[in-house]
Each structure stands twice: as C-alpha cells, then as structure tokens.
C-alpha cells in the first residue's frame, strides 16, 4: 500500500466549465482506484480564493480530501503535510516547487500526467474505464534517461530515477 498525496487542481486542471463536477469525477475515479489498489490517498484542493476560514477535511471512501483555508493555497498545505506526517509519501504534482520540496525530503514526486496515465491504466485494466491504455515505464529501457555527458555509467539510471521507477511500478 502506498501513501499518495495529490495536488487536486493540478491533476484535473482549471480549464473546466464546472469545476465542482470535475472535482467530483476525480474523487469518484480515485475511489475506484483505491478500491482496486488499496492505496491511502490524500487529495488537496485550493480554498484560498473562496474557501472557508479554516482548513476543511472530509473522508470519502478511503480518500482524505483537504480544502485549504482562505488565503492559503494547496502547495502550502502539501508542504505542511509532508513536514508533519512522516509517511513515505508519493507526491503527485507538476508544480516544480512542490517537486523540489518533495525531493528535498527524500520523497518521490511524479507529475500529474504520469499519475493520470497510471490511474487510467489501472481502471482500464480492471474494466473501470472504456479504453485500455499501455502502461508507461514498465522497464528501465522505457524510462526517459538523463543526457549521456554525466559521470558514471550512462546506461544506469540515477538514484532519483530508480526510486521513481520503483514507485511507478507500485501504482
């Protein structure tokens, strides 16, 4: 079982006509995914523009949903959760600042696109979605390599890439 911490709006994007409907669809999708995989998911949404005065936490299925308070964005909440809760989080965000923060705490951060691909593949494989997608990064050969000019064996993945590959196989 993995502990996954997700930047919600980063995963769904903000280019939706009905943001609440997109949020609910994502929560339903993640609930099906956790039912299949048994992962512990914490989903963080921004509430800084029109949220409440205090941080709100709700539980849907096996997903903890956190809405940040007014004046506080999801990035701040994610950093706080990572600092306070010493779990081996897998952080899902395409935000460079969050990725650097996670790497600084020796955690793995995967982009929203990578996670969405795994999410859709997991649901498709189980029959939960309409189409089946090919799993990405099933072997080291499929993984995006660093430039050859670095020190060491150019065919060997860096420790960060090895750790990320190991985490992606769990999802």
For each residue, the residues with C-beta under 8 A, 3 or more apart:
1: 37 38 39 40
2: 37 39 40 90 167 170 171
3: 39 40 42 87 88 89 90
4: 39 40 41 42 89 90 92 115 171
5: 42 44 78 81 82 89 90 91 92
6: 10 11 30 41 42 43 44 92 93 115
7: 10 11 44 74 75 78 91 92 93 94 95 98 112
8: 11 12 23 26 43 44 45 46 65 74
9: 12 13 14 45 46 74
10: 6 7 13 74 92 93 94 95 112
11: 6 7 8 26 92 112 115 116
12: 8 9 16 22 23 25 26
13: 9 10 16 22
14: 9 19
15:
16: 12 13 19 21 22
17:
18: 21 22
19: 14 16 22 23
20: 23 24
21: 16 18 24 25
22: 12 13 16 18 19 25 26
23: 8 12 19 20 26 27 45
24: 20 21 27 28
25: 12 21 22 28 29
26: 8 11 12 22 23 29 30 43
27: 23 24 30 31 43 60 63 65
28: 24 25 31 32
29: 25 26 32 33 119 123
30: 6 26 27 33 34 41 43 63 119
31: 27 28 34 35 60 61 62 63
32: 28 29 35 36 123 128
33: 29 30 36 37 39 41 119 122 123 128
34: 30 31 37 38 39 40 41 61 62 63
35: 31 32 38 61 62
36: 32 33 122 123 126 128
37: 1 2 33 34 122 171
38: 1 34 35
39: 1 2 3 4 33 34 171
40: 1 2 3 4 34 62
41: 4 6 30 33 34 62 63 64
42: 3 4 5 6 63 64 65 66 81
43: 6 8 26 27 30 63 64 65 66
44: 5 6 7 8 66 68 74 77 78 81
45: 8 9 23 65 66 67 68 74
46: 8 9 49 51 67 68 73 74
47: 50 51 52 55 56 67 68 69 70 72
48: 51 68 69 70 71 72 73
49: 46 70
50: 47 70
51: 46 47 48 56 67 68 69 70
52: 47 56 67 69 70
53: 69 70
54: 69
55: 47 66 67 68 69 72 77
56: 47 51 52 66 67 69
57: 64 65 66 67
58: 64 65
59: 63 64 65
60: 27 31 63 65
61: 31 34 35
62: 31 34 35 40 41
63: 27 30 31 34 41 42 43 59 60
64: 41 42 43 57 58 59
65: 8 27 42 43 45 57 58 59 60
66: 42 43 44 45 55 56 57 77 81
67: 45 46 47 51 52 55 56 57
68: 44 45 46 47 48 51 55 72 73 74 76 77
69: 47 48 51 52 53 54 55 56 72
70: 47 48 49 50 51 52 53
71: 48
72: 47 48 55 68 69 76 77
73: 46 48 68 76 77
74: 7 8 9 10 44 45 46 68 77 78
75: 7 78 79 93 95 97 98
76: 68 72 73 79 80
77: 44 55 66 68 72 73 74 80 81
78: 5 7 44 74 75 81 82 91 93 98
79: 75 76 82 83 98 101
80: 76 77 83 84
81: 5 42 44 66 77 78 84 85 89
82: 5 78 79 85 89 91 101 102 105 107
83: 79 80 105
84: 80 81
85: 81 82 89
86:
87: 3
88: 3 107
89: 3 4 5 81 82 85 102 107
90: 2 3 4 5 107 108 109 110 167 170 171
91: 5 7 78 82 98 99 102 107 108 109 110
92: 4 5 6 7 10 11 109 110 111 112 115
93: 6 7 10 75 78 98 99 102 109 111 112
94: 7 10 99 111 112 113
95: 7 10 75 98 99
96: 99 100
97: 75 100 101
98: 7 75 78 79 91 93 95 101 102 109
99: 91 93 94 95 96 102 103 109 111
100: 96 97 103 104
101: 79 82 97 98 104 105
102: 82 89 91 93 98 99 105 107 108 109
103: 99 100 106 107 109 160
104: 100 101
105: 82 83 101 102
106: 103
107: 82 88 89 90 91 102 103
108: 90 91 102 163 164 167
109: 90 91 92 93 98 99 102 103
110: 90 91 92 114 115 164 167 168
111: 92 93 94 99 114 115
112: 7 10 11 92 93 94 115 116
113: 94 116 117
114: 110 111 117 118 136 137 168
115: 4 6 11 92 110 111 112 118 119 171
116: 11 112 113 119 120
117: 113 114 120 121 133 136
118: 114 115 121 122 135 136 168 171
119: 29 30 33 115 116 122 123 171
120: 116 117 123 124 129 133
121: 117 118 124 125 132 133 134 135 136
122: 33 36 37 118 119 125 126 128 171
123: 29 32 33 36 119 120 126 128 129
124: 120 121 127 128 129 130 131 132 133
125: 121 122 132
126: 36 122 123
127: 124
128: 32 33 36 122 123 124
129: 120 123 124 132
130: 124
131: 124
132: 121 124 125 129
133: 117 120 121 124
134: 121
135: 118 121 138
136: 114 117 118 121 142 168
137: 114 142 143 165 168 169
138: 135 142 169
139: 142 143
140: 143 157 165
141:
142: 136 137 138 139
143: 137 139 140 157 161 165
144:
145: 154 157 161
146: 150 157 158 161
147: 150
148: 154
149:
150: 146 147 154 158
151:
152: 156
153: 156
154: 145 148 150
155:
156: 152 153
157: 140 143 145 146 161 162 165
158: 146 150 161 162
159: 162 163
160: 103 163 164
161: 143 145 146 157 158 164 165
162: 157 158 159 165 166
163: 108 159 160 166 167
164: 108 110 160 161 167 168
165: 137 140 143 157 161 162 168 169
166: 162 163 169 170
167: 2 90 108 110 163 164 170 171
168: 110 114 118 136 137 164 165 171
169: 137 138 165 166
170: 2 90 166 167
171: 2 4 37 39 90 115 118 119 122 167 168
